[in-house]
């Protein structure tokens, strides 16, 4: 049996990672190139003339004399961690298929748990914001899903207060092979919410197939060609070929979430799902993920703790 070339691609080894980004100078050089690909540009006056100060990663405009930190106004803003630590974090998060918990990150990087948690969630925020620019198109399988279970003595099923809802969508090619996915946390499964989600997540004219849940009619209202198939639920619905890949990806993601994170705060479910979206959608070139996430990170606004701890549900409606 031939090996899957995507699954067995080379990626980046630990040795290559250290060789490329093993020093602060190497990391600074990479961040500079990602932040200013066409050369330094002063955020104050736009001048390209500058000098580097003796202070670490600090630059001064020769025209207006404004000083700019390499990490200011990026996701790395105000960090006390060395850049080498951030790059190692980017490496293990992007190259790990099942993800890595903040606890494991804390152990592997040798930093405090709180610092590891902030790093993990900031990088997942970058992934979430970056993938919000993507829209699925062509043929898309959609399903409703939940993370968590009912509390002892609480309500069961969709009404459970301990279940966090999310939309699962997988784009396939003409031969029904998976291309891209979008798993997004939502506040509820109502028609208005699904319409708003589809307007952001799907290109107009996309051919969407879903089960018979009435809220998915909102996808049609968003300008997509929607086909509802009543599956009846249960094990038989899982074997329906129309939903092969969305069911497969749901199983894979839920298994990885449960195995890697054990206990996951539902208010941050959107970020955790985006981590899987990001890696899956770029799985064709694992080696480029470090550069791509680094470029996205320097173009993502800072996330102070007060914002980082807020719920990250992306689509809500009354």
Long-range contacts (C-beta under 8 A, 24 or more apart in sequence): 6-283, 6-284, 9-285, 9-286, 9-287, 10-286, 10-287, 11-95, 11-286, 11-287, 12-91, 12-95, 12-286, 12-287, 12-290, 17-87, 17-88, 17-91, 17-290, 21-84, 21-87, 21-88, 21-91, 21-290, 22-84, 23-84, 24-56, 24-82, 24-83, 24-84, 27-82, 27-83, 27-84, 27-86, 27-87, 28-57, 28-70, 28-83, 30-87, 30-291, 30-294, 31-57, 31-70, 31-71, 31-76, 31-83, 31-294, 31-298, 32-70, 34-291, 34-294, 34-295, 34-298, 35-70, 35-74, 35-298, 35-299, 42-66, 42-68, 43-68, 43-73, 57-83, 73-301, 73-302, 74-297, 74-298, 74-299, 74-300, 74-301, 74-302, 75-122, 75-123, 75-125, 75-126, 75-297, 75-298, 75-300, 75-301, 75-302, 75-303, 76-297, 76-298, 77-302, 78-302, 78-304, 80-115, 81-111, 81-115, 81-119, 85-109, 85-111, 85-119, 86-119, 87-290, 87-294, 89-116, 89-119, 89-120, 89-123, 90-123, 90-290, 90-293, 90-294, 90-297, 91-290, 93-120, 93-123, 93-275, 93-293, 94-278, 94-279, 94-286, 94-289, 94-290, 94-293, 95-286, 95-289, 97-256, 97-279, 98-256, 98-259, 98-260, 99-256, 99-257, 99-260, 99-261, 99-272, 99-275, 99-276, 100-260, 101-260, 101-261, 101-262, 118-305, 118-308, 121-268, 121-271, 121-303, 121-308, 122-303, 122-308, 123-293, 123-297, 124-271, 124-272, 124-274, 124-275, 125-271, 125-300, 125-303, 125-308, 125-312, 126-293, 126-296, 126-297, 126-300, 127-271, 127-274, 127-275, 127-277, 127-278, 127-293, 127-296, 128-270, 128-271, 128-274, 128-312, 128-314, 129-296, 129-300, 130-278, 130-296, 130-300, 131-182, 131-274, 131-277, 131-278, 131-281, 132-200, 132-314, 134-180, 134-182, 134-281, 135-200, 135-201, 135-202, 135-203, 136-169, 136-171, 136-180, 136-182, 136-201, 136-202, 136-203, 136-206, 137-171, 137-202, 137-203, 137-205, 137-206, 138-171, 138-172, 138-173, 138-179, 138-206, 138-207, 139-171, 139-172, 139-173, 139-174, 139-176, 139-206, 139-207, 139-209, 140-169, 140-170, 140-171, 140-172, 140-202, 140-206, 140-207, 140-208, 140-209, 141-169, 141-170, 141-172, 141-208, 141-209, 141-210, 141-242, 141-243, 141-244, 141-245, 141-246, 142-167, 142-168, 142-169, 142-208, 142-209, 142-210, 142-216, 142-219, 142-246, 143-167, 143-168, 143-169, 143-210, 143-211, 143-243, 143-246, 143-247, 143-250, 144-168, 144-189, 144-211, 144-213, 144-215, 144-216, 145-183, 145-250, 145-254, 147-254, 147-257, 147-264, 147-266, 147-269, 148-266, 158-189, 162-266, 164-266, 164-269, 165-189, 166-269, 166-270, 166-273, 167-194, 167-197, 167-201, 168-246, 168-249, 168-250, 168-253, 169-201, 169-202, 169-246, 170-245, 170-246, 170-249, 172-245, 176-241, 176-244, 176-245, 178-245, 178-248, 178-249, 180-280, 180-281, 181-249, 181-276, 181-277, 181-280, 181-281, 182-277, 183-249, 183-253, 183-273, 183-274, 183-276, 183-277, 184-270, 184-273, 184-314, 184-315, 185-269, 185-270, 185-273, 185-312, 185-313, 185-314, 185-315, 186-313, 186-314, 186-315, 186-316, 187-313, 187-315, 187-316, 187-317, 188-316, 188-317, 189-213, 189-215, 190-215, 190-218, 190-317, 191-215, 191-217, 191-218, 191-221, 192-218, 192-317, 192-318, 193-218, 193-315, 193-316, 193-317, 194-218, 194-219, 194-222, 195-219, 195-221, 195-222, 196-222, 196-315, 196-317, 197-314, 197-315, 198-222, 198-224, 199-223, 200-315, 209-242, 209-243, 211-237, 211-243, 249-280, 267-310, 267-311, 267-312, 267-313, 268-311, 268-312, 269-312, 269-313, 270-312, 270-313, 270-314, 271-312
